[in-house]
Amino acid sequence: MKIKTCKMDFDDVKKLPRPAHRKPGKPSRLLSLVMRLASIPDLCAVKFSYTKKDMKKAGKGPYLILMNHSSFLDLEIASKVLFPKRYNIVCTSDGLVGKEGLMRRLGCIPTQKFVSDLSLITDIKHAVRNNKTSVLMYPEASYSFDGTATPLPRRMGVLFKALRVPVLMITTYGSFARDPLYNCLQKRKVKVSAEVSCLLSEDEVMEKSVEEIDTILDRAFSFDYFAWQRDTGLRITEPFRADGLNRILYKCTSCSVEGQMEGKGIHLTCHACGRKWELTELGQLSPVGKEPSPSVPSFTHIPDWYAWERSCVKNDIAAGTYSLDTEVDIGIIVDFQALYMVGSGTLHHDAEGFVLNGCDDRLHYTQSPKENYSLYSDYYWYEIGDVICIGKKDCLYYCFPKKKDVAAKTRIAAEELFKQVRARK
């Protein structure tokens, strides 16, 4: 999937009018049917099936529907398991660029990832109370990098209590394995299934505290898809299964050099020290060649390696040595017409937050660590390239780094810096 782009001078983009806020309308029954029919080929290709659990306490709806986020197939899965019920979809604002009318008729409610947006709560209330429709949302807000859950916003129970509706959960199995974000949109032959359950009845929503609801959500979004693949014996035999794995595993455990890893074919290789691993058919890493010394970290499980990288970032932050500096191409979204490519610049990130400079010094934007609990960063975004997105509700800056494999580390750093700020408060 691609996004409409347009080259424009930065000063001209600043002058563009911001779109007026629109309340979500009722989803079109016709377009919902079209979406359902269009999803059939993909769902047949993965032999999709689903089960239901604890649905008696759910009632007739409307519902707040939560779903884990693994790939674009998630939307097609939702169209199958929820049909023919009408539901609005909370989605990222860039998903409406170039096709706003169509997406709104499908029921989309645009918002910005990891950006404070009080109007979103009002929009969800409007959909439930006025439209009498359910609302589907992905509370992780972003695809999983390493097959485990991304951080959830705290105090979701406040929203649940304001809505006073049952909360459903759709959990997918196999969707990540079929199309992991790092693998350059190359799909594997994997059977996909889902479980639809009632996470909280209306009475339970009102009875439980916000903290108890947060705990229930954390448990519902506790998963590890690489472990699931290993434990279920799912074999992925595609010869490209390690392509792009360096996007997650950007730091060598043997020599600690960053940016010299390469995932290609079925192997992950460090070009700094020569170490090599095979990504097995069961999704585990197997060293190729001589075993490292016992003092060198050795991981067979990808999320364990990713967790080790997180610990390294935390140590760098504590030591005051963490920083990112990279040249970037800059795109800006201020409306739903296009991604406006305004030129190039530099992106800096450290304990004080982000600093973006560009467009012949006409663009200067700063963002402190306390503003976002996570970071909108992505791989091969709309087939353009890896991206780091910062900004506020009325203007988002999409930075395409020219430095290799920094999207994952920067997201980790943003999350850890936010935790540090919150702990101080």
Secondary structure, 3 states (H helix, E strand, C coil): CCCCEEECCHHHHHHCCCCCCCCCCCCCHHHHHHHHHHCHHHHHHCCCEEEEECCHHHCCCCCEEEECCCCCHHHHHHHHHHCCCCEEEEEEHHHHCCCHHHHHHCCEEEECCCCCCHHHHHHHHHHHHCCCCEEEECCCCCCCCCCECCCCCCCHHHHHHHHCCCEEEEEEECHHHHCCHHHCCCCCCCCCEEEEEEEECHHHHHHCCHHHHHHHHHHHCCCEHHHHHHHHCCCCCCCCCCCCHHHCCCECCCCCCECCEEEECCEEEECCCCCEEEECCCCCEEEECCCCCCCCCCCCCHHHHHHHHHHHHHHHHHHCCCCEEEEEEEEEECCCCCEEEEEEEEEEEECCEEEEEECCCCEEEEECHHHCCCCEEEEEECCCEEEEEEEECCEEEEEEECCCCCHHHHHHHHHHHHHHHHHHC
